[in-house]
């Protein structure tokens, strides 16, 4: 879990809690693409290290908690944990099924394969596709598996490839809120 940064100390602060670093990387890059300076706006995007770590993170806010504009971004499988921890006063934006799935759908499989090729990993992706466990999966599912341990690196690349008029609703929503 990332500790609360010293810059998050004013009652006017906004915090977006996310599960992990790839979520943070995607939101930061999307804000940059939209010309936003989150630091200047006193917005922190903080990975908590998974949904189960969220209650501990929220308790670390202490007296600051009532004065912070709080929102969450999570995967569909963690939505109940996030909603329960955040309570009714903070919105929770949910990716279906997860951030990578949202980005793959928004960017498209052909464009994602081009990005993988530019990264010099198309051969690795084709090798993965040939594995028996992958042969019955859809291209979208195969791409999701491929991105699995590369998601921190690929999240900003996928956001760079997004048409800003076609941003996945959970990412758009959470950044619009803060």
N, C-alpha and C positions, 0 to 999 in steps of 0.2 A: 504494500500500500504506500502510495506517495504521501509524505507528510504535507500538512497544510503549509503552503509557502508564506513567508513573512510578508509578501505583498498583499495577502488577503487579510487585511486587518481593519478595514473601514466598514461601517454599517451600510454603505452604498454598494458594496461588492455583489457581484453575481457569480455563482459557481455552477458549472455543469459537471455533474459527476457521471463518469463513464466507466465501463468495466475495465478496459485495458488501453494500452499504448496505441494500438491501431485506431481505436475510436478517437482518441485524442488527436492523433496525427491527421486523420481525415477532417475533423472539425476545424482544426487550426488552419489547414490548407484551404478548406472551403471559405473560411472567413477571410483569409488573405486574398483569395480570388475575387471575393466580393468587395475588396477594398477596405475591409474592417481591420482595425488595430485593437485586438482584444485587450491587450495590456493597457492601452490608453483608455479604453472603455471600462476598465476595472473588472474584466470578465476573466475568470480562471476556468480552464477545462482540466479536471483532475481525474486521472485513472485511479480507481480504488482497489484494483487487484481482484476483481470478481464481485458478483452480486452479494455474496455472503459476507464480504468485508464492509459493505456499505453501512450497516448500523454502527460499527466501530468507528468508521470515518465520521459519520454524522455526530456521534458523541464527542469526537475530538474537536468539533467546532465550539463546544461549550457555550459561553455567554454570547458568542458571535452569532450563533444559529438563528435567533429570531430576527436578526438584522440583515441576513443574507438572502438575496433572491436566488433560489435554488431550483434546479431542474435536473432531470436525469435522462440519459440515453442508454438503452440496453437492447439486448437480443430478446426475441420473443420468449425463449425458454426461461429467461430471468425476470420477466416483467412482473410476476407476482411478488418476488423478493424486493424488487426496486419499489414498486408501488406501496408495499407494506412499510418499508423503511422510510420512504419519503413522506408518507402520509398524504392527506387530502389537500394540503396547501401547496404542494410542489408538483408540477406536471412531470409526467414520465413519457418520453417519446420512445416508441418501440419499433425496432427493426424487424422485418419479417424476411427470413428467419434470423438473420444476423446482418451485421454491417456489410460484410463481403457480398452476401447474397443481394442486398439492396444495390450495391455498387455494380455488381456484375449485370443485373437487370438494366440498370440505368445506362451503363456504358455500352452494353451489348457484347456478345461473345466474339464477334469478328474483331472488334476494336481491342478487346482484351487480349486476344491472341496476337495482335500486332504489338501491343505493349510488352507482352512476354517475349516476343521475338527481339524487340529493341533491347531488352534486358539480357539478351543472350541465353535465354532459358527455354526456347521453343523445343529444342531436342529433349530436354528434361520433361517437359509437359507431354510430348508425344510418347515418351517412354512410359510415363505414368498411365496414359490412355490405354496402353497395350497390356497392362496388368489385368489378370483375370477378374479381380474384384471391381475393376473400373469399367469393364467392357459393357456391362448392362446399365450403367449410369448415363444420364443425359450429359450433354456437353456442359451445361451449367453446373451440374453436380461435380463433374470432373474438375472444372475450373475452381470450384469451391474447395475441393480437396487439395489441389495444387497450391492455392493461396494460403492454406492452413498455417504452415510454419513460416510463411513469407508475408503475412498480412501487414506487419508494421512497415515493411519496405514498400509494399504495393499500394497501401491505402492512399498516400498522397498522389501517387501516379494515377490511380483511378479517378481521384477527385480532379486532377488536372485534365483528364480526358472527358469529364462530364460536360454536357451542354448545360449551362447555368439556368436554362429554362426547364430542365428536366432533372432537377435535384431530387433525390429520394425524400419523401415527405418527412420522415423522422429527423433527418439532418437539417432540412429547411426549417422545420418547426422549432427545434431546440435553439437554433441560432436566431431565429426571429423573436423568440421569447426573451432572450437575454440581451 
